[in-house]
Amino acid sequence: MSENIKGYDTETLGLRLSLLVGSLRASGILDEGGCIHLNAVPVTSVVDGELLAKLCPNCDKQLPVHS
């Protein structure tokens, strides 16, 4: 029998967590290193100010504009 945490068994919580992490990774919010890119800063063109990408200063990953 599995343990119980606030009314949920640990197997159910583990499955929910696994699904959440999978969807966060699929959407690009969470990368394999565990960074969720909360402090991503815009990278703009010096020519016309167009938003080109975003850069996460925590993990140094370049992110697409829509993230």
mmCIF file as Biopython writes it, N, C-alpha, C and O atoms, coordinates in Angstrom:
data_model
#
loop_
_atom_site.group_PDB
_atom_site.id
_atom_site.type_symbol
_atom_site.label_atom_id
_atom_site.label_alt_id
_atom_site.label_comp_id
_atom_site.label_asym_id
_atom_site.label_entity_id
_atom_site.label_seq_id
_atom_site.pdbx_PDB_ins_code
_atom_site.Cartn_x
_atom_site.Cartn_y
_atom_site.Cartn_z
_atom_site.occupancy
_atom_site.B_iso_or_equiv
_atom_site.auth_seq_id
_atom_site.auth_asym_id
_atom_site.pdbx_PDB_model_num
ATOM 1   N N  . MET A ? 1  ? 0.843  -1.189 0.000   1.0 0.0 1  A 1 
ATOM 2   C CA . MET A ? 1  ? 0.000  0.000  0.000   1.0 0.0 1  A 1 
ATOM 3   C C  . MET A ? 1  ? 0.884  1.246  0.000   1.0 0.0 1  A 1 
ATOM 4   O O  . MET A ? 1  ? 1.881  1.302  0.720   1.0 0.0 1  A 1 
ATOM 5   N N  . SER A ? 2  ? 0.522  2.239  -0.801  1.0 0.0 2  A 1 
ATOM 6   C CA . SER A ? 2  ? 1.339  3.448  -0.892  1.0 0.0 2  A 1 
ATOM 7   C C  . SER A ? 2  ? 1.042  4.402  0.258   1.0 0.0 2  A 1 
ATOM 8   O O  . SER A ? 2  ? 0.005  4.309  0.916   1.0 0.0 2  A 1 
ATOM 9   N N  . GLU A ? 3  ? 1.977  5.317  0.484   1.0 0.0 3  A 1 
ATOM 10  C CA . GLU A ? 3  ? 1.816  6.308  1.544   1.0 0.0 3  A 1 
ATOM 11  C C  . GLU A ? 3  ? 0.759  7.327  1.150   1.0 0.0 3  A 1 
ATOM 12  O O  . GLU A ? 3  ? 0.335  7.388  -0.004  1.0 0.0 3  A 1 
ATOM 13  N N  . ASN A ? 4  ? 0.345  8.116  2.113   1.0 0.0 4  A 1 
ATOM 14  C CA . ASN A ? 4  ? -0.688 9.106  1.894   1.0 0.0 4  A 1 
ATOM 15  C C  . ASN A ? 4  ? -0.176 10.476 2.331   1.0 0.0 4  A 1 
ATOM 16  O O  . ASN A ? 4  ? 0.344  10.623 3.437   1.0 0.0 4  A 1 
ATOM 17  N N  . ILE A ? 5  ? -0.323 11.483 1.458   1.0 0.0 5  A 1 
ATOM 18  C CA . ILE A ? 5  ? 0.077  12.848 1.775   1.0 0.0 5  A 1 
ATOM 19  C C  . ILE A ? 5  ? -1.131 13.745 1.531   1.0 0.0 5  A 1 
ATOM 20  O O  . ILE A ? 5  ? -1.544 13.941 0.388   1.0 0.0 5  A 1 
ATOM 21  N N  . LYS A ? 6  ? -1.693 14.285 2.601   1.0 0.0 6  A 1 
ATOM 22  C CA . LYS A ? 6  ? -2.853 15.182 2.537   1.0 0.0 6  A 1 
ATOM 23  C C  . LYS A ? 6  ? -3.966 14.630 1.652   1.0 0.0 6  A 1 
ATOM 24  O O  . LYS A ? 6  ? -4.543 15.355 0.842   1.0 0.0 6  A 1 
ATOM 25  N N  . GLY A ? 7  ? -4.254 13.369 1.809   1.0 0.0 7  A 1 
ATOM 26  C CA . GLY A ? 7  ? -5.365 12.777 1.082   1.0 0.0 7  A 1 
ATOM 27  C C  . GLY A ? 7  ? -5.013 12.180 -0.267  1.0 0.0 7  A 1 
ATOM 28  O O  . GLY A ? 7  ? -5.867 11.552 -0.893  1.0 0.0 7  A 1 
ATOM 29  N N  . TYR A ? 8  ? -3.785 12.352 -0.738  1.0 0.0 8  A 1 
ATOM 30  C CA . TYR A ? 8  ? -3.358 11.792 -2.016  1.0 0.0 8  A 1 
ATOM 31  C C  . TYR A ? 8  ? -2.340 10.694 -1.761  1.0 0.0 8  A 1 
ATOM 32  O O  . TYR A ? 8  ? -1.449 10.844 -0.925  1.0 0.0 8  A 1 
ATOM 33  N N  . ASP A ? 9  ? -2.475 9.602  -2.477  1.0 0.0 9  A 1 
ATOM 34  C CA . ASP A ? 9  ? -1.448 8.574  -2.326  1.0 0.0 9  A 1 
ATOM 35  C C  . ASP A ? 9  ? -0.225 8.997  -3.136  1.0 0.0 9  A 1 
ATOM 36  O O  . ASP A ? 9  ? -0.351 9.712  -4.131  1.0 0.0 9  A 1 
ATOM 37  N N  . THR A ? 10 ? 0.933  8.563  -2.719  1.0 0.0 10 A 1 
ATOM 38  C CA . THR A ? 10 ? 2.186  9.008  -3.341  1.0 0.0 10 A 1 
ATOM 39  C C  . THR A ? 10 ? 2.304  8.554  -4.791  1.0 0.0 10 A 1 
ATOM 40  O O  . THR A ? 10 ? 2.981  9.212  -5.581  1.0 0.0 10 A 1 
ATOM 41  N N  . GLU A ? 11 ? 1.671  7.462  -5.158  1.0 0.0 11 A 1 
ATOM 42  C CA . GLU A ? 11 ? 1.708  7.029  -6.565  1.0 0.0 11 A 1 
ATOM 43  C C  . GLU A ? 11 ? 0.980  8.029  -7.457  1.0 0.0 11 A 1 
ATOM 44  O O  . GLU A ? 11 ? 1.458  8.360  -8.542  1.0 0.0 11 A 1 
ATOM 45  N N  . THR A ? 12 ? -0.180 8.513  -6.999  1.0 0.0 12 A 1 
ATOM 46  C CA . THR A ? 12 ? -0.944 9.504  -7.759  1.0 0.0 12 A 1 
ATOM 47  C C  . THR A ? 12 ? -0.162 10.811 -7.848  1.0 0.0 12 A 1 
ATOM 48  O O  . THR A ? 12 ? -0.096 11.419 -8.917  1.0 0.0 12 A 1 
ATOM 49  N N  . LEU A ? 13 ? 0.423  11.244 -6.752  1.0 0.0 13 A 1 
ATOM 50  C CA . LEU A ? 13 ? 1.222  12.472 -6.767  1.0 0.0 13 A 1 
ATOM 51  C C  . LEU A ? 13 ? 2.416  12.341 -7.697  1.0 0.0 13 A 1 
ATOM 52  O O  . LEU A ? 13 ? 2.742  13.276 -8.429  1.0 0.0 13 A 1 
ATOM 53  N N  . GLY A ? 14 ? 3.070  11.187 -7.672  1.0 0.0 14 A 1 
ATOM 54  C CA . GLY A ? 14 ? 4.214  10.963 -8.554  1.0 0.0 14 A 1 
ATOM 55  C C  . GLY A ? 14 ? 3.813  11.017 -10.012 1.0 0.0 14 A 1 
ATOM 56  O O  . GLY A ? 14 ? 4.530  11.600 -10.825 1.0 0.0 14 A 1 
ATOM 57  N N  . LEU A ? 15 ? 2.685  10.423 -10.362 1.0 0.0 15 A 1 
ATOM 58  C CA . LEU A ? 15 ? 2.196  10.440 -11.736 1.0 0.0 15 A 1 
ATOM 59  C C  . LEU A ? 15 ? 1.853  11.860 -12.166 1.0 0.0 15 A 1 
ATOM 60  O O  . LEU A ? 15 ? 2.190  12.277 -13.274 1.0 0.0 15 A 1 
ATOM 61  N N  . ARG A ? 16 ? 1.179  12.604 -11.284 1.0 0.0 16 A 1 
ATOM 62  C CA . ARG A ? 16 ? 0.829  13.993 -11.615 1.0 0.0 16 A 1 
ATOM 63  C C  . ARG A ? 16 ? 2.081  14.850 -11.811 1.0 0.0 16 A 1 
ATOM 64  O O  . ARG A ? 16 ? 2.143  15.664 -12.732 1.0 0.0 16 A 1 
ATOM 65  N N  . LEU A ? 17 ? 3.062  14.666 -10.953 1.0 0.0 17 A 1 
ATOM 66  C CA . LEU A ? 17 ? 4.309  15.414 -11.080 1.0 0.0 17 A 1 
ATOM 67  C C  . LEU A ? 17 ? 5.028  15.067 -12.370 1.0 0.0 17 A 1 
ATOM 68  O O  . LEU A ? 17 ? 5.547  15.953 -13.049 1.0 0.0 17 A 1 
ATOM 69  N N  . SER A ? 18 ? 5.063  13.800 -12.713 1.0 0.0 18 A 1 
ATOM 70  C CA . SER A ? 18 ? 5.703  13.352 -13.944 1.0 0.0 18 A 1 
ATOM 71  C C  . SER A ? 18 ? 5.023  13.962 -15.167 1.0 0.0 18 A 1 
ATOM 72  O O  . SER A ? 18 ? 5.701  14.399 -16.097 1.0 0.0 18 A 1 
ATOM 73  N N  . LEU A ? 19 ? 3.698  13.994 -15.174 1.0 0.0 19 A 1 
ATOM 74  C CA . LEU A ? 19 ? 2.958  14.594 -16.290 1.0 0.0 19 A 1 
ATOM 75  C C  . LEU A ? 19 ? 3.211  16.094 -16.374 1.0 0.0 19 A 1 
ATOM 76  O O  . LEU A ? 19 ? 3.360  16.636 -17.469 1.0 0.0 19 A 1 
ATOM 77  N N  . LEU A ? 20 ? 3.259  16.768 -15.229 1.0 0.0 20 A 1 
ATOM 78  C CA . LEU A ? 20 ? 3.516  18.201 -15.196 1.0 0.0 20 A 1 
ATOM 79  C C  . LEU A ? 20 ? 4.907  18.518 -15.736 1.0 0.0 20 A 1 
ATOM 80  O O  . LEU A ? 20 ? 5.060  19.403 -16.577 1.0 0.0 20 A 1 
ATOM 81  N N  . VAL A ? 21 ? 5.909  17.808 -15.264 1.0 0.0 21 A 1 
ATOM 82  C CA . VAL A ? 21 ? 7.283  18.035 -15.716 1.0 0.0 21 A 1 
ATOM 83  C C  . VAL A ? 21 ? 7.386  17.758 -17.219 1.0 0.0 21 A 1 
ATOM 84  O O  . VAL A ? 21 ? 8.043  18.506 -17.943 1.0 0.0 21 A 1 
ATOM 85  N N  . GLY A ? 22 ? 6.743  16.694 -17.687 1.0 0.0 22 A 1 
ATOM 86  C CA . GLY A ? 22 ? 6.760  16.377 -19.112 1.0 0.0 22 A 1 
ATOM 87  C C  . GLY A ? 22 ? 6.151  17.475 -19.956 1.0 0.0 22 A 1 
ATOM 88  O O  . GLY A ? 22 ? 6.694  17.826 -21.004 1.0 0.0 22 A 1 
ATOM 89  N N  . SER A ? 23 ? 5.025  18.026 -19.512 1.0 0.0 23 A 1 
ATOM 90  C CA . SER A ? 23 ? 4.394  19.090 -20.287 1.0 0.0 23 A 1 
ATOM 91  C C  . SER A ? 23 ? 5.200  20.384 -20.224 1.0 0.0 23 A 1 
ATOM 92  O O  . SER A ? 23 ? 5.244  21.125 -21.206 1.0 0.0 23 A 1 
ATOM 93  N N  . LEU A ? 24 ? 5.841  20.672 -19.086 1.0 0.0 24 A 1 
ATOM 94  C CA . LEU A ? 24 ? 6.690  21.864 -18.992 1.0 0.0 24 A 1 
ATOM 95  C C  . LEU A ? 24 ? 7.905  21.737 -19.902 1.0 0.0 24 A 1 
ATOM 96  O O  . LEU A ? 24 ? 8.325  22.717 -20.518 1.0 0.0 24 A 1 
ATOM 97  N N  . ARG A ? 25 ? 8.471  20.541 -19.990 1.0 0.0 25 A 1 
ATOM 98  C CA . ARG A ? 25 ? 9.607  20.332 -20.895 1.0 0.0 25 A 1 
ATOM 99  C C  . ARG A ? 25 ? 9.168  20.419 -22.350 1.0 0.0 25 A 1 
ATOM 100 O O  . ARG A ? 25 ? 9.870  21.014 -23.167 1.0 0.0 25 A 1 
ATOM 101 N N  . ALA A ? 26 ? 8.030  19.841 -22.686 1.0 0.0 26 A 1 
ATOM 102 C CA . ALA A ? 26 ? 7.531  19.868 -24.068 1.0 0.0 26 A 1 
ATOM 103 C C  . ALA A ? 26 ? 7.234  21.290 -24.528 1.0 0.0 26 A 1 
ATOM 104 O O  . ALA A ? 26 ? 7.403  21.612 -25.704 1.0 0.0 26 A 1 
ATOM 105 N N  . SER A ? 27 ? 6.798  22.130 -23.616 1.0 0.0 27 A 1 
ATOM 106 C CA . SER A ? 27 ? 6.474  23.508 -23.979 1.0 0.0 27 A 1 
ATOM 107 C C  . SER A ? 27 ? 7.700  24.420 -23.952 1.0 0.0 27 A 1 
ATOM 108 O O  . SER A ? 27 ? 7.614  25.585 -24.340 1.0 0.0 27 A 1 
ATOM 109 N N  . GLY A ? 28 ? 8.838  23.898 -23.496 1.0 0.0 28 A 1 
ATOM 110 C CA . GLY A ? 28 ? 10.058 24.697 -23.459 1.0 0.0 28 A 1 
ATOM 111 C C  . GLY A ? 28 ? 10.219 25.523 -22.204 1.0 0.0 28 A 1 
ATOM 112 O O  . GLY A ? 28 ? 11.195 26.262 -22.076 1.0 0.0 28 A 1 
ATOM 113 N N  . ILE A ? 29 ? 9.289  25.419 -21.279 1.0 0.0 29 A 1 
ATOM 114 C CA . ILE A ? 29 ? 9.375  26.189 -20.040 1.0 0.0 29 A 1 
ATOM 115 C C  . ILE A ? 29 ? 10.461 25.627 -19.129 1.0 0.0 29 A 1 
ATOM 116 O O  . ILE A ? 29 ? 11.195 26.382 -18.491 1.0 0.0 29 A 1 
ATOM 117 N N  . LEU A ? 30 ? 10.559 24.323 -19.072 1.0 0.0 30 A 1 
ATOM 118 C CA . LEU A ? 30 ? 11.544 23.661 -18.216 1.0 0.0 30 A 1 
ATOM 119 C C  . LEU A ? 30 ? 12.510 22.899 -19.100 1.0 0.0 30 A 1 
ATOM 120 O O  . LEU A ? 30 ? 12.086 22.070 -19.906 1.0 0.0 30 A 1 
ATOM 121 N N  . ASP A ? 31 ? 13.803 23.163 -18.965 1.0 0.0 31 A 1 
ATOM 122 C CA . ASP A ? 31 ? 14.770 22.433 -19.771 1.0 0.0 31 A 1 
ATOM 123 C C  . ASP A ? 31 ? 15.341 21.258 -18.990 1.0 0.0 31 A 1 
ATOM 124 O O  . ASP A ? 31 ? 15.018 21.069 -17.817 1.0 0.0 31 A 1 
ATOM 125 N N  . GLU A ? 32 ? 16.179 20.478 -19.633 1.0 0.0 32 A 1 
ATOM 126 C CA . GLU A ? 32 ? 16.747 19.283 -19.004 1.0 0.0 32 A 1 
ATOM 127 C C  . GLU A ? 32 ? 17.586 19.622 -17.772 1.0 0.0 32 A 1 
ATOM 128 O O  . GLU A ? 32 ? 17.716 18.794 -16.871 1.0 0.0 32 A 1 
ATOM 129 N N  . GLY A ? 33 ? 18.147 20.810 -17.722 1.0 0.0 33 A 1 
ATOM 130 C CA . GLY A ? 33 ? 18.940 21.223 -16.572 1.0 0.0 33 A 1 
ATOM 131 C C  . GLY A ? 33 ? 18.114 21.700 -15.393 1.0 0.0 33 A 1 
ATOM 132 O O  . GLY A ? 33 ? 18.655 21.965 -14.320 1.0 0.0 33 A 1 
ATOM 133 N N  . GLY A ? 34 ? 16.813 21.810 -15.584 1.0 0.0 34 A 1 
ATOM 134 C CA . GLY A ? 34 ? 15.931 22.218 -14.503 1.0 0.0 34 A 1 
ATOM 135 C C  . GLY A ? 34 ? 15.636 23.709 -14.444 1.0 0.0 34 A 1 
ATOM 136 O O  . GLY A ? 34 ? 14.905 24.150 -13.557 1.0 0.0 34 A 1 
ATOM 137 N N  . CYS A ? 35 ? 16.178 24.488 -15.354 1.0 0.0 35 A 1 
ATOM 138 C CA . CYS A ? 35 ? 15.933 25.934 -15.348 1.0 0.0 35 A 1 
ATOM 139 C C  . CYS A ? 35 ? 14.557 26.220 -15.949 1.0 0.0 35 A 1 
ATOM 140 O O  . CYS A ? 35 ? 14.179 25.628 -16.960 1.0 0.0 35 A 1 
ATOM 141 N N  . ILE A ? 36 ? 13.811 27.130 -15.322 1.0 0.0 36 A 1 
ATOM 142 C CA . ILE A ? 36 ? 12.508 27.511 -15.859 1.0 0.0 36 A 1 
ATOM 143 C C  . ILE A ? 36 ? 12.528 28.912 -16.474 1.0 0.0 36 A 1 
ATOM 144 O O  . ILE A ? 36 ? 11.477 29.448 -16.829 1.0 0.0 36 A 1 
ATOM 145 N N  . HIS A ? 37 ? 13.692 29.495 -16.600 1.0 0.0 37 A 1 
ATOM 146 C CA . HIS A ? 37 ? 13.936 30.736 -17.338 1.0 0.0 37 A 1 
ATOM 147 C C  . HIS A ? 37 ? 13.067 31.915 -16.872 1.0 0.0 37 A 1 
ATOM 148 O O  . HIS A ? 37 ? 12.559 32.677 -17.694 1.0 0.0 37 A 1 
ATOM 149 N N  . LEU A ? 38 ? 12.901 32.057 -15.567 1.0 0.0 38 A 1 
ATOM 150 C CA . LEU A ? 38 ? 12.076 33.138 -15.032 1.0 0.0 38 A 1 
ATOM 151 C C  . LEU A ? 38 ? 12.658 34.524 -15.304 1.0 0.0 38 A 1 
ATOM 152 O O  . LEU A ? 38 ? 11.912 35.498 -15.407 1.0 0.0 38 A 1 
ATOM 153 N N  . ASN A ? 39 ? 13.964 34.619 -15.418 1.0 0.0 39 A 1 
ATOM 154 C CA . ASN A ? 39 ? 14.608 35.927 -15.588 1.0 0.0 39 A 1 
ATOM 155 C C  . ASN A ? 39 ? 15.060 36.183 -17.022 1.0 0.0 39 A 1 
ATOM 156 O O  . ASN A ? 39 ? 15.975 36.974 -17.250 1.0 0.0 39 A 1 
ATOM 157 N N  . ALA A ? 40 ? 14.425 35.519 -17.993 1.0 0.0 40 A 1 
ATOM 158 C CA . ALA A ? 40 ? 14.808 35.700 -19.398 1.0 0.0 40 A 1 
ATOM 159 C C  . ALA A ? 40 ? 14.650 37.164 -19.802 1.0 0.0 40 A 1 
ATOM 160 O O  . ALA A ? 40 ? 13.652 37.809 -19.481 1.0 0.0 40 A 1 
ATOM 161 N N  . VAL A ? 41 ? 15.645 37.669 -20.504 1.0 0.0 41 A 1 
ATOM 162 C CA . VAL A ? 41 ? 15.639 39.070 -20.936 1.0 0.0 41 A 1 
ATOM 163 C C  . VAL A ? 41 ? 15.537 39.140 -22.454 1.0 0.0 41 A 1 
ATOM 164 O O  . VAL A ? 41 ? 16.039 38.254 -23.146 1.0 0.0 41 A 1 
ATOM 165 N N  . PRO A ? 42 ? 14.900 40.173 -22.979 1.0 0.0 42 A 1 
ATOM 166 C CA . PRO A ? 42 ? 14.760 40.299 -24.419 1.0 0.0 42 A 1 
ATOM 167 C C  . PRO A ? 42 ? 16.090 40.614 -25.102 1.0 0.0 42 A 1 
ATOM 168 O O  . PRO A ? 42 ? 16.937 41.316 -24.550 1.0 0.0 42 A 1 
ATOM 169 N N  . VAL A ? 43 ? 16.252 40.088 -26.297 1.0 0.0 43 A 1 
ATOM 170 C CA . VAL A ? 43 ? 17.402 40.399 -27.154 1.0 0.0 43 A 1 
ATOM 171 C C  . VAL A ? 43 ? 16.820 41.130 -28.358 1.0 0.0 43 A 1 
ATOM 172 O O  . VAL A ? 43 ? 16.061 40.555 -29.137 1.0 0.0 43 A 1 
ATOM 173 N N  . THR A ? 44 ? 17.183 42.397 -28.502 1.0 0.0 44 A 1 
ATOM 174 C CA . THR A ? 44 ? 16.609 43.204 -29.585 1.0 0.0 44 A 1 
ATOM 175 C C  . THR A ? 44 ? 17.669 43.635 -30.582 1.0 0.0 44 A 1 
ATOM 176 O O  . THR A ? 44 ? 18.855 43.726 -30.265 1.0 0.0 44 A 1 
ATOM 177 N N  . SER A ? 45 ? 17.210 43.894 -31.787 1.0 0.0 45 A 1 
ATOM 178 C CA . SER A ? 45 ? 18.087 44.353 -32.858 1.0 0.0 45 A 1 
ATOM 179 C C  . SER A ? 45 ? 18.502 45.797 -32.588 1.0 0.0 45 A 1 
ATOM 180 O O  . SER A ? 45 ? 17.665 46.630 -32.242 1.0 0.0 45 A 1 
ATOM 181 N N  . VAL A ? 46 ? 19.790 46.093 -32.746 1.0 0.0 46 A 1 
ATOM 182 C CA . VAL A ? 46 ? 20.257 47.472 -32.579 1.0 0.0 46 A 1 
ATOM 183 C C  . VAL A ? 46 ? 19.875 48.321 -33.788 1.0 0.0 46 A 1 
ATOM 184 O O  . VAL A ? 46 ? 19.916 49.550 -33.727 1.0 0.0 46 A 1 
ATOM 185 N N  . VAL A ? 47 ? 19.506 47.669 -34.876 1.0 0.0 47 A 1 
ATOM 186 C CA . VAL A ? 47 ? 19.141 48.394 -36.100 1.0 0.0 47 A 1 
ATOM 187 C C  . VAL A ? 47 ? 17.718 48.937 -36.010 1.0 0.0 47 A 1 
ATOM 188 O O  . VAL A ? 47 ? 17.491 50.130 -36.208 1.0 0.0 47 A 1 
ATOM 189 N N  . ASP A ? 48 ? 16.749 48.049 -35.708 1.0 0.0 48 A 1 
ATOM 190 C CA . ASP A ? 48 ? 15.361 48.496 -35.728 1.0 0.0 48 A 1 
ATOM 191 C C  . ASP A ? 48 ? 14.580 48.194 -34.450 1.0 0.0 48 A 1 
ATOM 192 O O  . ASP A ? 48 ? 13.376 48.443 -34.399 1.0 0.0 48 A 1 
ATOM 193 N N  . GLY A ? 49 ? 15.234 47.665 -33.423 1.0 0.0 49 A 1 
ATOM 194 C CA . GLY A ? 49 ? 14.578 47.398 -32.162 1.0 0.0 49 A 1 
ATOM 195 C C  . GLY A ? 49 ? 13.691 46.162 -32.146 1.0 0.0 49 A 1 
ATOM 196 O O  . GLY A ? 49 ? 12.989 45.909 -31.167 1.0 0.0 49 A 1 
ATOM 197 N N  . GLU A ? 50 ? 13.721 45.387 -33.238 1.0 0.0 50 A 1 
ATOM 198 C CA . GLU A ? 50 ? 12.899 44.175 -33.314 1.0 0.0 50 A 1 
ATOM 199 C C  . GLU A ? 50 ? 13.337 43.159 -32.261 1.0 0.0 50 A 1 
ATOM 200 O O  . GLU A ? 50 ? 14.530 42.965 -32.026 1.0 0.0 50 A 1 
ATOM 201 N N  . LEU A ? 51 ? 12.359 42.519 -31.634 1.0 0.0 51 A 1 
ATOM 202 C CA . LEU A ? 51 ? 12.653 41.468 -30.666 1.0 0.0 51 A 1 
ATOM 203 C C  . LEU A ? 51 ? 13.104 40.221 -31.424 1.0 0.0 51 A 1 
ATOM 204 O O  . LEU A ? 51 ? 12.349 39.656 -32.215 1.0 0.0 51 A 1 
ATOM 205 N N  . LEU A ? 52 ? 14.340 39.800 -31.174 1.0 0.0 52 A 1 
ATOM 206 C CA . LEU A ? 52 ? 14.921 38.680 -31.904 1.0 0.0 52 A 1 
ATOM 207 C C  . LEU A ? 52 ? 14.830 37.363 -31.140 1.0 0.0 52 A 1 
ATOM 208 O O  . LEU A ? 52 ? 14.611 36.308 -31.734 1.0 0.0 52 A 1 
ATOM 209 N N  . ALA A ? 53 ? 14.996 37.428 -29.849 1.0 0.0 53 A 1 
ATOM 210 C CA . ALA A ? 53 ? 15.001 36.225 -29.010 1.0 0.0 53 A 1 
ATOM 211 C C  . ALA A ? 53 ? 14.946 36.677 -27.564 1.0 0.0 53 A 1 
ATOM 212 O O  . ALA A ? 53 ? 14.823 37.865 -27.268 1.0 0.0 53 A 1 
ATOM 213 N N  . LYS A ? 54 ? 15.041 35.705 -26.670 1.0 0.0 54 A 1 
ATOM 214 C CA . LYS A ? 54 ? 15.202 35.976 -25.248 1.0 0.0 54 A 1 
ATOM 215 C C  . LYS A ? 54 ? 16.405 35.182 -24.773 1.0 0.0 54 A 1 
ATOM 216 O O  . LYS A ? 54 ? 16.729 34.135 -25.334 1.0 0.0 54 A 1 
ATOM 217 N N  . LEU A ? 55 ? 17.060 35.677 -23.746 1.0 0.0 55 A 1 
ATOM 218 C CA . LEU A ? 55 ? 18.229 35.004 -23.193 1.0 0.0 55 A 1 
ATOM 219 C C  . LEU A ? 55 ? 18.043 34.845 -21.691 1.0 0.0 55 A 1 
ATOM 220 O O  . LEU A ? 55 ? 17.719 35.800 -20.985 1.0 0.0 55 A 1 
ATOM 221 N N  . CYS A ? 56 ? 18.253 33.625 -21.219 1.0 0.0 56 A 1 
ATOM 222 C CA . CYS A ? 56 ? 18.149 33.364 -19.791 1.0 0.0 56 A 1 
ATOM 223 C C  . CYS A ? 56 ? 19.523 33.561 -19.153 1.0 0.0 56 A 1 
ATOM 224 O O  . CYS A ? 56 ? 20.454 32.818 -19.465 1.0 0.0 56 A 1 
ATOM 225 N N  . PRO A ? 57 ? 19.666 34.538 -18.274 1.0 0.0 57 A 1 
ATOM 226 C CA . PRO A ? 57 ? 20.958 34.780 -17.642 1.0 0.0 57 A 1 
ATOM 227 C C  . PRO A ? 57 ? 21.341 33.699 -16.625 1.0 0.0 57 A 1 
ATOM 228 O O  . PRO A ? 57 ? 22.510 33.579 -16.259 1.0 0.0 57 A 1 
ATOM 229 N N  . ASN A ? 58 ? 20.361 32.915 -16.171 1.0 0.0 58 A 1 
ATOM 230 C CA . ASN A ? 58 ? 20.646 31.871 -15.195 1.0 0.0 58 A 1 
ATOM 231 C C  . ASN A ? 58 ? 21.358 30.671 -15.812 1.0 0.0 58 A 1 
ATOM 232 O O  . ASN A ? 58 ? 22.272 30.103 -15.213 1.0 0.0 58 A 1 
ATOM 233 N N  . CYS A ? 59 ? 20.927 30.288 -17.025 1.0 0.0 59 A 1 
ATOM 234 C CA . CYS A ? 59 ? 21.517 29.102 -17.660 1.0 0.0 59 A 1 
ATOM 235 C C  . CYS A ? 59 ? 22.159 29.428 -19.006 1.0 0.0 59 A 1 
ATOM 236 O O  . CYS A ? 59 ? 22.717 28.542 -19.652 1.0 0.0 59 A 1 
ATOM 237 N N  . ASP A ? 60 ? 22.089 30.676 -19.431 1.0 0.0 60 A 1 
ATOM 238 C CA . ASP A ? 60 ? 22.695 31.167 -20.674 1.0 0.0 60 A 1 
ATOM 239 C C  . ASP A ? 60 ? 22.081 30.526 -21.919 1.0 0.0 60 A 1 
ATOM 240 O O  . ASP A ? 60 ? 22.757 30.372 -22.936 1.0 0.0 60 A 1 
ATOM 241 N N  . LYS A ? 61 ? 20.814 30.156 -21.840 1.0 0.0 61 A 1 
ATOM 242 C CA . LYS A ? 61 ? 20.138 29.551 -22.981 1.0 0.0 61 A 1 
ATOM 243 C C  . LYS A ? 61 ? 19.384 30.609 -23.772 1.0 0.0 61 A 1 
ATOM 244 O O  . LYS A ? 61 ? 18.705 31.461 -23.199 1.0 0.0 61 A 1 
ATOM 245 N N  . GLN A ? 62 ? 19.512 30.546 -25.113 1.0 0.0 62 A 1 
ATOM 246 C CA . GLN A ? 62 ? 18.743 31.420 -25.975 1.0 0.0 62 A 1 
ATOM 247 C C  . GLN A ? 62 ? 17.363 30.806 -26.194 1.0 0.0 62 A 1 
ATOM 248 O O  . GLN A ? 62 ? 17.254 29.630 -26.541 1.0 0.0 62 A 1 
ATOM 249 N N  . LEU A ? 63 ? 16.320 31.590 -25.994 1.0 0.0 63 A 1 
ATOM 250 C CA . LEU A ? 63 ? 14.949 31.132 -26.102 1.0 0.0 63 A 1 
ATOM 251 C C  . LEU A ? 63 ? 14.256 31.811 -27.266 1.0 0.0 63 A 1 
ATOM 252 O O  . LEU A ? 63 ? 14.620 32.924 -27.647 1.0 0.0 63 A 1 
ATOM 253 N N  . PRO A ? 64 ? 13.252 31.142 -27.837 1.0 0.0 64 A 1 
ATOM 254 C CA . PRO A ? 64 ? 12.503 31.798 -28.914 1.0 0.0 64 A 1 
ATOM 255 C C  . PRO A ? 64 ? 11.721 32.997 -28.385 1.0 0.0 64 A 1 
ATOM 256 O O  . PRO A ? 64 ? 11.491 33.122 -27.182 1.0 0.0 64 A 1 
ATOM 257 N N  . VAL A ? 65 ? 11.324 33.859 -29.283 1.0 0.0 65 A 1 
ATOM 258 C CA . VAL A ? 65 ? 10.618 35.085 -28.911 1.0 0.0 65 A 1 
ATOM 259 C C  . VAL A ? 65 ? 9.324  34.784 -28.172 1.0 0.0 65 A 1 
ATOM 260 O O  . VAL A ? 65 ? 8.996  35.490 -27.218 1.0 0.0 65 A 1 
ATOM 261 N N  . HIS A ? 66 ? 8.587  33.779 -28.571 1.0 0.0 66 A 1 
ATOM 262 C CA . HIS A ? 66 ? 7.268  33.502 -28.008 1.0 0.0 66 A 1 
ATOM 263 C C  . HIS A ? 66 ? 7.297  32.887 -26.610 1.0 0.0 66 A 1 
ATOM 264 O O  . HIS A ? 66 ? 6.235  32.692 -26.018 1.0 0.0 66 A 1 
ATOM 265 N N  . SER A ? 67 ? 8.466  32.576 -26.064 1.0 0.0 67 A 1 
ATOM 266 C CA . SER A ? 67 ? 8.515  31.919 -24.747 1.0 0.0 67 A 1 
ATOM 267 C C  . SER A ? 67 ? 8.363  32.908 -23.614 1.0 0.0 67 A 1 
ATOM 268 O O  . SER A ? 67 ? 8.383  32.517 -22.447 1.0 0.0 67 A 1 
#
